[in-house]
Amino acid sequence: MLGITKTFPGVVANDHLDFSAEKAEIHGLLGENGAGKTVLMSILYGLYRPDAGKIRVDGEEVHMDSPATAIRHGIGMVHQHFMLVPSLTVAENIVLGNEVTRSKVILDTKRASEEVRAFSERCNLKVDPDAPVHVLTVGAQQRVEIIKALYRGAEILILDEPTAILIPQEVEELMKAIRALKAQGKTVIFISHKLREVLSICDRITVLKKGRLVGTVKTGETSLPQLATMMVDRQVLETFDKKPVEGAVVVLRVEGVQVVNERGLPALKGIAFDVMASEILGIAGVEGNGQSELVEALTGLRRVKGGRIFLNQVDITAASPEQRIRLGVSHVPADRNKEGLVPDFSVMENLILGSQGEEPFAKRHMILDYGAASSYADGLIADYSISTPSKDTPVRNLSGGTQQRVVLARELSRHPKLIIAYQPTRGLDIGATEYVRGKLVEMRDNGCAVLLISADLDEIRALSDRIAVMFEGRIAAVRDPKETNEEELGLLMAGGKVD
């Protein structure tokens, strides 16, 4: 890719970028949010057309005007959010668009299944071709996506944040599969925020910043601190010093809580745990084991069918979300755009959400005191270094990391007793991740109880004072971070037994 330039209104996403990958190479692509990584690869895959620049595949100049063109030239992409049809089987998803038919009309499911099984075994990516996709684990779904791209003839495979929601054992399986693809002569482009993974798997690494090329280095000639400095111009903290906890004051007590999911099936099956003041309790688990239902039950967004929830010895089981906020519960949701922010509202309006009906923001008859809200927003924008053109800017125009700062500023400025942080750094770059983690530790040190729910084991282990593993709606085990390891936690997350 030579001189690639791509602009969007007010943003230069790629600024005369050069990028090259060799045959049988695993090439890492790093950069902060907004650095231009996904845009550059979306151009290579034909999802966007560049404003300027050239693309050459095997020395031949190619105009990537659509994904179909990219596929014809041997380029496949596995997106961060999977593009599978949940109701179809593995085989049906893989052959979709290249269906195996009888009489040119009827799908030959038996033959499709046989072909997919044989093909997946040749790729060292074994799957059950007859299994419906919706019953598969996240790791298995990812294998289906990779097989689908390879089945279409991909020689260059783009993986966008492939390990973001995998447990350690699934990450290990994926790494083996990627190395096997390299041995078969495939080229893999590996986009990630996880520097250790990039260093462990890649041959070369390219770093982008603000749409420009910082440099390309060989893995054996670089280090984690050097890569972090290339990305953010400074060293980044990976561990955080925490004040010792004196005493054990229970802030949150969950006693035998039961809830059902949208289909009326049990999601939480008598779950019980405590969170102390000046403690971060990390909850680890594969997504879909009741974490979202737990958060909704604790924040008042989902009805509790059985059991009780106490905040500082006050029963809040039946309290509304508004009442819980007033009692000192703050919530950093997993999806900031859908649950944490109103994208079309201004930064100021988002900073007072949940408190807009109270003093000092509300005048008589619920009229907003713009002056009070404006002054309050100015203070938070300064305190939390929120990078915005104006407090009146719609929050949808901000970067993901800046949006998360808006959520944190609002939730932490309420002087909460309990913070429920659900996937607080998902999708954030290394600098924004460090900031969010540092703020949670700061709140913990100031006496707040923090419940951290995350699929990122590195995050759980770095921040938690205790780790609870969730499996099928229950707490499977509680561990001291100093006395456990990634393998044990991964086994517990998968429902395994530990001696």
Buried (B, 14 or more C-beta within 10 A) or exposed (E): BBEBBBBEEEBBBBBBBEBEBEEBBBBBBBBBBBBBBBBBBBBBBBBBEBBEBEBEBEEEEBEBEEBEBBBEBBBBBBBEEBEBEEEBBBBBBBBBEEBBEEEEEEBBBEBBBBBBBEBBEEBBBBBBBBBBBEEBBBBBBBBBBBBBBBBBEBBBBBBBBBBBBBBBBBBBBBBEBBBEBBEEEBBBBBBBBBBEBBBEBBBBBBBBBBBBBBEBBEBEEBEBEBBBBBBBEEEBBBEBEBEEBEEEEBBBBBBEBBBBBEEEEBBBBBBEBBBBBBBBBBBBBBBBBBBBBBBBBBBBBBEBEBBBBBBBEEEBBEBEBEEBBBBBBBBBBBEBEEBBBEBEBBBBBBBBBBBEEEEEBBEEEEEBBEEBBBEBBEEBBEEBEBEBEEBEBBBEBBBBBBBBBBBBBBBBBBEBBBBBBBBBBBBBBBBBBBBBBEBBBEBBBEBBBBBBBBBBBBBBBBBBBBBBBBBBBBBBBEBEBEEBEBEBBBBBBBEEEEE
